[in-house]
Amino acid sequence: MSGTVTLALPPTTGLMVPAEAIVDTGETQYLFVTKEGGRFEPRRVHLGAHLEDRVEILGGVSEGEAVVTTGNFLIDSESRLRAAIEGQTSGAAAPRDPAPRPTP
């Protein structure tokens, strides 16, 4: 059995972003805010209502800030990879070449 439900709610105003801008880890939700110099800053956000393909942002980003709406999966993957690499090399000596190479 199925049905369609329509709710008559009073109009409200709020900050909405495309649903595809949200990265949801299951425990936290965040999005990427664009910064100068082609950089991106991850921001943890608190979500409100979902309306079709848009999501209400209750906190974590302000009106007027530009957010990444496509390609955020690539940015997330690269940032996680970079953090993993930096975590492995921080505090450790740079890897040495195990054997000297012959000179031509």
Summary of the structure (lengths in Angstrom):
residues: 104
radius of gyration: 21.5
end to end distance: 78.5
largest distance: 80.6
contacts: 193
relative contact order: 0.18
helix: 23%
strand: 31%
